[in-house]
Amino acid sequence: MTDPFRCSNRSDERRESLAGTASTVRAFLLIEVPGSWGVDAVRDNRLPGPVKAELAARANRHGVRLLMIRRHGRSTPCDTVFAAYADPANPWLETACLAGPADLLDLDLAELVAGRSPGLMRPHTSPLFLVCTHGKHDVCCAERGRPVAAALHEIARDDTWEVSHIGGDRFAGNVLVLPDGLYYGRLSPAAAAALAGSQNRGHLDLEHLRGRCGYPFPVQAAEVFLRGELDCTAIGALTLTARSRRGGQTEAVFTDGSRSWTVLVDSTETTAEQLTCRAPTIRPSAVHNLRSISSV
């Protein structure tokens, strides 16, 4: 009997690079919705129909990424909501427990996209570990994500949440760390536990880093390549000061305050593949290769 197709297994087999594969988004709204989610978690969840329809319309209009979250294991929900702005230079995270779902419509998503508080919030000072376990969207996320969520729940209980589809199913187990907007992939439970320790000490896990979602894909890759070259793991150590693109080549300039580096990245496409377990067709994906790193 043939084993069922798994996009994460196929990605592993072809040794697909993680660098530059994080979603590109800065404004997030996370809404606690326990229970199962359908294929489209924004549409297929337990929020009242009028509330989720209006909220989805506003999020689409303003460019806010809506994500559903739930505690790992059984818990008593308290209508928790988080707003995050994953700006690489000045990220922030706020939270509140709302009186009910209707209060979601009091949040000002235009303010959130502009990098300001949408209202009803208080600062949340520790990082959130959001583990994609959205099995209805892609079975790899459930199979590989749930053990990762269990491991993180044991060591960072208050800051670990299961989350709906965040992108890159084939890189499961996937974890998004907010507010910094760091996407990690191919995490085992043991690697996830080590990641939590590193993040709480202010350091990145370069082996599993997909990229920082506040940057375009090639710039994400440039940061990963440069950090690997310098063995630089401190989260805030590098600042992007300039970027440009010509054709398939991107130039990104980073500084640590005393030195600067220019990173050149070539972006191409792979041969067409089935990129998710549910994908009806095959298509290529982008791949980013380091051309050079030079000190300025």
TORKOL-4160 file (C-alpha; in steps of 0.2 Angstrom, whole numbers, padded with zeros to 4 digits, m for minus):
296
<pt num="1" X="0000" Y="0000" Z="0000"/>
<pt num="2" X="0007" Y="0017" Z="m0005"/>
<pt num="3" X="0010" Y="0030" Z="0009"/>
<pt num="4" X="m0002" Y="0045" Z="0008"/>
<pt num="5" X="0006" Y="0061" Z="0000"/>
<pt num="6" X="0013" Y="0073" Z="0013"/>
<pt num="7" X="0019" Y="0090" Z="0007"/>
<pt num="8" X="0031" Y="0091" Z="0022"/>
<pt num="9" X="0039" Y="0075" Z="0018"/>
<pt num="10" X="0041" Y="0080" Z="0000"/>
<pt num="11" X="0049" Y="0096" Z="0005"/>
<pt num="12" X="0061" Y="0087" Z="0016"/>
<pt num="13" X="0066" Y="0075" Z="0002"/>
<pt num="14" X="0070" Y="0089" Z="m0010"/>
<pt num="15" X="0080" Y="0099" Z="0004"/>
<pt num="16" X="0070" Y="0114" Z="0001"/>
<pt num="17" X="0078" Y="0130" Z="0009"/>
<pt num="18" X="0068" Y="0138" Z="0023"/>
<pt num="19" X="0076" Y="0155" Z="0020"/>
<pt num="20" X="0064" Y="0169" Z="0014"/>
<pt num="21" X="0048" Y="0159" Z="0016"/>
<pt num="22" X="0039" Y="0168" Z="0030"/>
<pt num="23" X="0022" Y="0177" Z="0026"/>
<pt num="24" X="0024" Y="0195" Z="0022"/>
<pt num="25" X="0013" Y="0204" Z="0035"/>
<pt num="26" X="0015" Y="0216" Z="0049"/>
<pt num="27" X="m0003" Y="0219" Z="0057"/>
<pt num="28" X="m0010" Y="0204" Z="0066"/>
<pt num="29" X="m0026" Y="0201" Z="0075"/>
<pt num="30" X="m0027" Y="0185" Z="0085"/>
<pt num="31" X="m0044" Y="0179" Z="0091"/>
<pt num="32" X="m0047" Y="0165" Z="0104"/>
<pt num="33" X="m0060" Y="0153" Z="0096"/>
<pt num="34" X="m0059" Y="0136" Z="0104"/>
<pt num="35" X="m0065" Y="0120" Z="0096"/>
<pt num="36" X="m0062" Y="0114" Z="0078"/>
<pt num="37" X="m0059" Y="0126" Z="0063"/>
<pt num="38" X="m0064" Y="0122" Z="0045"/>
<pt num="39" X="m0053" Y="0124" Z="0030"/>
<pt num="40" X="m0055" Y="0143" Z="0030"/>
<pt num="41" X="m0054" Y="0146" Z="0049"/>
<pt num="42" X="m0059" Y="0165" Z="0047"/>
<pt num="43" X="m0075" Y="0159" Z="0039"/>
<pt num="44" X="m0078" Y="0142" Z="0047"/>
<pt num="45" X="m0077" Y="0145" Z="0066"/>
<pt num="46" X="m0089" Y="0147" Z="0081"/>
<pt num="47" X="m0090" Y="0166" Z="0081"/>
<pt num="48" X="m0107" Y="0173" Z="0078"/>
<pt num="49" X="m0110" Y="0174" Z="0059"/>
<pt num="50" X="m0113" Y="0193" Z="0058"/>
<pt num="51" X="m0097" Y="0197" Z="0069"/>
<pt num="52" X="m0085" Y="0186" Z="0059"/>
<pt num="53" X="m0092" Y="0192" Z="0042"/>
<pt num="54" X="m0090" Y="0210" Z="0047"/>
<pt num="55" X="m0073" Y="0207" Z="0055"/>
<pt num="56" X="m0067" Y="0198" Z="0039"/>
<pt num="57" X="m0073" Y="0212" Z="0028"/>
<pt num="58" X="m0064" Y="0225" Z="0038"/>
<pt num="59" X="m0048" Y="0215" Z="0039"/>
<pt num="60" X="m0048" Y="0212" Z="0021"/>
<pt num="61" X="m0051" Y="0231" Z="0018"/>
<pt num="62" X="m0036" Y="0236" Z="0029"/>
<pt num="63" X="m0024" Y="0222" Z="0026"/>
<pt num="64" X="m0024" Y="0214" Z="0044"/>
<pt num="65" X="m0020" Y="0196" Z="0045"/>
<pt num="66" X="m0034" Y="0187" Z="0056"/>
<pt num="67" X="m0029" Y="0172" Z="0065"/>
<pt num="68" X="m0039" Y="0160" Z="0076"/>
<pt num="69" X="m0031" Y="0154" Z="0092"/>
<pt num="70" X="m0035" Y="0141" Z="0105"/>
<pt num="71" X="m0026" Y="0134" Z="0120"/>
<pt num="72" X="m0017" Y="0117" Z="0118"/>
<pt num="73" X="m0028" Y="0104" Z="0128"/>
<pt num="74" X="m0044" Y="0108" Z="0137"/>
<pt num="75" X="m0046" Y="0125" Z="0145"/>
<pt num="76" X="m0059" Y="0138" Z="0149"/>
<pt num="77" X="m0060" Y="0151" Z="0135"/>
<pt num="78" X="m0060" Y="0170" Z="0141"/>
<pt num="79" X="m0062" Y="0178" Z="0124"/>
<pt num="80" X="m0044" Y="0183" Z="0123"/>
<pt num="81" X="m0038" Y="0194" Z="0109"/>
<pt num="82" X="m0021" Y="0199" Z="0104"/>
<pt num="83" X="m0015" Y="0213" Z="0092"/>
<pt num="84" X="0002" Y="0213" Z="0086"/>
<pt num="85" X="0012" Y="0225" Z="0074"/>
<pt num="86" X="0028" Y="0215" Z="0068"/>
<pt num="87" X="0038" Y="0230" Z="0063"/>
<pt num="88" X="0056" Y="0224" Z="0062"/>
<pt num="89" X="0062" Y="0240" Z="0071"/>
<pt num="90" X="0048" Y="0243" Z="0084"/>
<pt num="91" X="0037" Y="0228" Z="0086"/>
<pt num="92" X="0024" Y="0227" Z="0099"/>
<pt num="93" X="0010" Y="0216" Z="0106"/>
<pt num="94" X="m0006" Y="0220" Z="0116"/>
<pt num="95" X="m0020" Y="0209" Z="0123"/>
<pt num="96" X="m0037" Y="0210" Z="0131"/>
<pt num="97" X="m0051" Y="0198" Z="0137"/>
<pt num="98" X="m0066" Y="0205" Z="0129"/>
<pt num="99" X="m0084" Y="0204" Z="0137"/>
<pt num="100" X="m0090" Y="0195" Z="0121"/>
<pt num="101" X="m0087" Y="0192" Z="0102"/>
<pt num="102" X="m0097" Y="0208" Z="0098"/>
<pt num="103" X="m0083" Y="0219" Z="0106"/>
<pt num="104" X="m0071" Y="0213" Z="0092"/>
<pt num="105" X="m0080" Y="0226" Z="0081"/>
<pt num="106" X="m0075" Y="0240" Z="0092"/>
<pt num="107" X="m0057" Y="0237" Z="0087"/>
<pt num="108" X="m0050" Y="0250" Z="0075"/>
<pt num="109" X="m0041" Y="0240" Z="0062"/>
<pt num="110" X="m0035" Y="0255" Z="0052"/>
<pt num="111" X="m0025" Y="0261" Z="0068"/>
<pt num="112" X="m0018" Y="0243" Z="0069"/>
<pt num="113" X="m0011" Y="0244" Z="0051"/>
<pt num="114" X="m0004" Y="0261" Z="0054"/>
<pt num="115" X="0006" Y="0254" Z="0069"/>
<pt num="116" X="m0005" Y="0260" Z="0083"/>
<pt num="117" X="m0016" Y="0252" Z="0096"/>
<pt num="118" X="m0033" Y="0247" Z="0090"/>
<pt num="119" X="m0040" Y="0250" Z="0107"/>
<pt num="120" X="m0046" Y="0239" Z="0122"/>
<pt num="121" X="m0028" Y="0233" Z="0124"/>
<pt num="122" X="m0014" Y="0231" Z="0137"/>
<pt num="123" X="0004" Y="0228" Z="0133"/>
<pt num="124" X="0009" Y="0209" Z="0133"/>
<pt num="125" X="0028" Y="0209" Z="0137"/>
<pt num="126" X="0033" Y="0191" Z="0133"/>
<pt num="127" X="0034" Y="0183" Z="0116"/>
<pt num="128" X="0019" Y="0172" Z="0110"/>
<pt num="129" X="0023" Y="0155" Z="0102"/>
<pt num="130" X="0009" Y="0152" Z="0089"/>
<pt num="131" X="0010" Y="0134" Z="0083"/>
<pt num="132" X="0000" Y="0130" Z="0067"/>
<pt num="133" X="m0011" Y="0114" Z="0070"/>
<pt num="134" X="m0024" Y="0118" Z="0057"/>
<pt num="135" X="m0027" Y="0100" Z="0051"/>
<pt num="136" X="m0042" Y="0104" Z="0041"/>
<pt num="137" X="m0032" Y="0116" Z="0030"/>
<pt num="138" X="m0017" Y="0104" Z="0029"/>
<pt num="139" X="m0014" Y="0087" Z="0038"/>
<pt num="140" X="0004" Y="0090" Z="0040"/>
<pt num="141" X="0000" Y="0105" Z="0051"/>
<pt num="142" X="m0009" Y="0093" Z="0063"/>
<pt num="143" X="0003" Y="0079" Z="0062"/>
<pt num="144" X="0018" Y="0089" Z="0065"/>
<pt num="145" X="0011" Y="0104" Z="0074"/>
<pt num="146" X="0002" Y="0096" Z="0088"/>
<pt num="147" X="0017" Y="0087" Z="0096"/>
<pt num="148" X="0026" Y="0104" Z="0095"/>
<pt num="149" X="0012" Y="0113" Z="0103"/>
<pt num="150" X="0012" Y="0100" Z="0117"/>
<pt num="151" X="0031" Y="0103" Z="0120"/>
<pt num="152" X="0029" Y="0121" Z="0120"/>
<pt num="153" X="0014" Y="0121" Z="0132"/>
<pt num="154" X="0024" Y="0111" Z="0145"/>
<pt num="155" X="0038" Y="0125" Z="0146"/>
<pt num="156" X="0028" Y="0141" Z="0141"/>
<pt num="157" X="0010" Y="0137" Z="0145"/>
<pt num="158" X="0004" Y="0155" Z="0146"/>
<pt num="159" X="0012" Y="0160" Z="0130"/>
<pt num="160" X="0009" Y="0145" Z="0119"/>
<pt num="161" X="m0007" Y="0145" Z="0108"/>
<pt num="162" X="m0012" Y="0134" Z="0093"/>
<pt num="163" X="m0015" Y="0144" Z="0078"/>
<pt num="164" X="m0024" Y="0143" Z="0061"/>
<pt num="165" X="m0016" Y="0143" Z="0045"/>
<pt num="166" X="0000" Y="0154" Z="0044"/>
<pt num="167" X="0007" Y="0149" Z="0028"/>
<pt num="168" X="0020" Y="0137" Z="0022"/>
<pt num="169" X="0011" Y="0120" Z="0026"/>
<pt num="170" X="0026" Y="0110" Z="0019"/>
<pt num="171" X="0038" Y="0117" Z="0032"/>
<pt num="172" X="0027" Y="0110" Z="0047"/>
<pt num="173" X="0030" Y="0110" Z="0062"/>
<pt num="174" X="0028" Y="0129" Z="0060"/>
<pt num="175" X="0029" Y="0142" Z="0074"/>
<pt num="176" X="0026" Y="0160" Z="0073"/>
<pt num="177" X="0034" Y="0171" Z="0087"/>
<pt num="178" X="0026" Y="0188" Z="0090"/>
<pt num="179" X="0028" Y="0202" Z="0091"/>
<pt num="180" X="0045" Y="0200" Z="0082"/>
<pt num="181" X="0036" Y="0192" Z="0067"/>
<pt num="182" X="0048" Y="0177" Z="0066"/>
<pt num="183" X="0043" Y="0162" Z="0057"/>
<pt num="184" X="0051" Y="0145" Z="0061"/>
<pt num="185" X="0049" Y="0129" Z="0052"/>
<pt num="186" X="0053" Y="0110" Z="0052"/>
<pt num="187" X="0053" Y="0111" Z="0071"/>
<pt num="188" X="0052" Y="0094" Z="0081"/>
<pt num="189" X="0046" Y="0095" Z="0099"/>
<pt num="190" X="0064" Y="0095" Z="0106"/>
<pt num="191" X="0069" Y="0109" Z="0094"/>
<pt num="192" X="0053" Y="0119" Z="0099"/>
<pt num="193" X="0058" Y="0118" Z="0117"/>
<pt num="194" X="0075" Y="0124" Z="0114"/>
<pt num="195" X="0068" Y="0138" Z="0103"/>
<pt num="196" X="0057" Y="0144" Z="0117"/>
<pt num="197" X="0073" Y="0145" Z="0128"/>
<pt num="198" X="0083" Y="0155" Z="0115"/>
<pt num="199" X="0069" Y="0167" Z="0112"/>
<pt num="200" X="0066" Y="0171" Z="0130"/>
<pt num="201" X="0085" Y="0175" Z="0131"/>
<pt num="202" X="0083" Y="0186" Z="0116"/>
<pt num="203" X="0091" Y="0175" Z="0103"/>
<pt num="204" X="0086" Y="0167" Z="0086"/>
<pt num="205" X="0087" Y="0149" Z="0081"/>
<pt num="206" X="0095" Y="0151" Z="0064"/>
<pt num="207" X="0094" Y="0132" Z="0059"/>
<pt num="208" X="0075" Y="0133" Z="0059"/>
<pt num="209" X="0072" Y="0152" Z="0055"/>
<pt num="210" X="0061" Y="0155" Z="0039"/>
<pt num="211" X="0062" Y="0174" Z="0040"/>
<pt num="212" X="0055" Y="0189" Z="0048"/>
<pt num="213" X="0038" Y="0193" Z="0041"/>
<pt num="214" X="0041" Y="0212" Z="0041"/>
<pt num="215" X="0053" Y="0210" Z="0027"/>
<pt num="216" X="0050" Y="0205" Z="0008"/>
<pt num="217" X="0055" Y="0187" Z="0004"/>
<pt num="218" X="0072" Y="0191" Z="m0003"/>
<pt num="219" X="0076" Y="0202" Z="0012"/>
<pt num="220" X="0071" Y="0189" Z="0024"/>
<pt num="221" X="0083" Y="0177" Z="0016"/>
<pt num="222" X="0097" Y="0190" Z="0016"/>
<pt num="223" X="0095" Y="0192" Z="0034"/>
<pt num="224" X="0096" Y="0173" Z="0037"/>
<pt num="225" X="0111" Y="0172" Z="0026"/>
<pt num="226" X="0120" Y="0186" Z="0035"/>
<pt num="227" X="0116" Y="0180" Z="0052"/>
<pt num="228" X="0123" Y="0163" Z="0047"/>
<pt num="229" X="0139" Y="0170" Z="0041"/>
<pt num="230" X="0142" Y="0181" Z="0056"/>
<pt num="231" X="0135" Y="0168" Z="0068"/>
<pt num="232" X="0124" Y="0182" Z="0075"/>
<pt num="233" X="0108" Y="0177" Z="0084"/>
<pt num="234" X="0104" Y="0192" Z="0095"/>
<pt num="235" X="0086" Y="0196" Z="0089"/>
<pt num="236" X="0089" Y="0215" Z="0088"/>
<pt num="237" X="0107" Y="0215" Z="0083"/>
<pt num="238" X="0105" Y="0219" Z="0064"/>
<pt num="239" X="0095" Y="0234" Z="0057"/>
<pt num="240" X="0090" Y="0235" Z="0038"/>
<pt num="241" X="0096" Y="0252" Z="0032"/>
<pt num="242" X="0093" Y="0250" Z="0013"/>
<pt num="243" X="0086" Y="0238" Z="0000"/>
<pt num="244" X="0084" Y="0238" Z="m0019"/>
<pt num="245" X="0079" Y="0226" Z="m0032"/>
<pt num="246" X="0083" Y="0224" Z="m0050"/>
<pt num="247" X="0076" Y="0209" Z="m0059"/>
<pt num="248" X="0079" Y="0194" Z="m0049"/>
<pt num="249" X="0093" Y="0201" Z="m0038"/>
<pt num="250" X="0090" Y="0210" Z="m0022"/>
<pt num="251" X="0103" Y="0220" Z="m0013"/>
<pt num="252" X="0100" Y="0222" Z="0006"/>
<pt num="253" X="0111" Y="0233" Z="0018"/>
<pt num="254" X="0111" Y="0229" Z="0036"/>
<pt num="255" X="0121" Y="0237" Z="0051"/>
<pt num="256" X="0124" Y="0233" Z="0069"/>
<pt num="257" X="0127" Y="0251" Z="0073"/>
<pt num="258" X="0146" Y="0251" Z="0070"/>
<pt num="259" X="0148" Y="0240" Z="0054"/>
<pt num="260" X="0138" Y="0238" Z="0039"/>
<pt num="261" X="0136" Y="0223" Z="0026"/>
<pt num="262" X="0129" Y="0222" Z="0009"/>
<pt num="263" X="0120" Y="0206" Z="0005"/>
<pt num="264" X="0116" Y="0201" Z="m0013"/>
<pt num="265" X="0102" Y="0188" Z="m0016"/>
<pt num="266" X="0097" Y="0180" Z="m0032"/>
<pt num="267" X="0079" Y="0174" Z="m0033"/>
<pt num="268" X="0073" Y="0161" Z="m0045"/>
<pt num="269" X="0059" Y="0148" Z="m0047"/>
<pt num="270" X="0059" Y="0129" Z="m0044"/>
<pt num="271" X="0052" Y="0116" Z="m0055"/>
<pt num="272" X="0033" Y="0114" Z="m0052"/>
<pt num="273" X="0028" Y="0104" Z="m0037"/>
<pt num="274" X="0013" Y="0100" Z="m0026"/>
<pt num="275" X="0016" Y="0112" Z="m0013"/>
<pt num="276" X="0002" Y="0107" Z="0000"/>
<pt num="277" X="m0007" Y="0091" Z="0004"/>
<pt num="278" X="m0023" Y="0098" Z="m0003"/>
<pt num="279" X="m0016" Y="0108" Z="m0018"/>
<pt num="280" X="m0026" Y="0103" Z="m0034"/>
<pt num="281" X="m0012" Y="0108" Z="m0046"/>
<pt num="282" X="0007" Y="0109" Z="m0046"/>
<pt num="283" X="0016" Y="0126" Z="m0047"/>
<pt num="284" X="0034" Y="0132" Z="m0044"/>
<pt num="285" X="0040" Y="0141" Z="m0028"/>
<pt num="286" X="0053" Y="0154" Z="m0026"/>
<pt num="287" X="0070" Y="0150" Z="m0020"/>
<pt num="288" X="0083" Y="0163" Z="m0014"/>
<pt num="289" X="0102" Y="0160" Z="m0016"/>
<pt num="290" X="0116" Y="0170" Z="m0008"/>
<pt num="291" X="0127" Y="0178" Z="m0021"/>
<pt num="292" X="0138" Y="0188" Z="m0010"/>
<pt num="293" X="0141" Y="0196" Z="0007"/>
<pt num="294" X="0153" Y="0211" Z="0008"/>
<pt num="295" X="0158" Y="0223" Z="0022"/>
<pt num="296" X="0154" Y="0241" Z="0018"/>
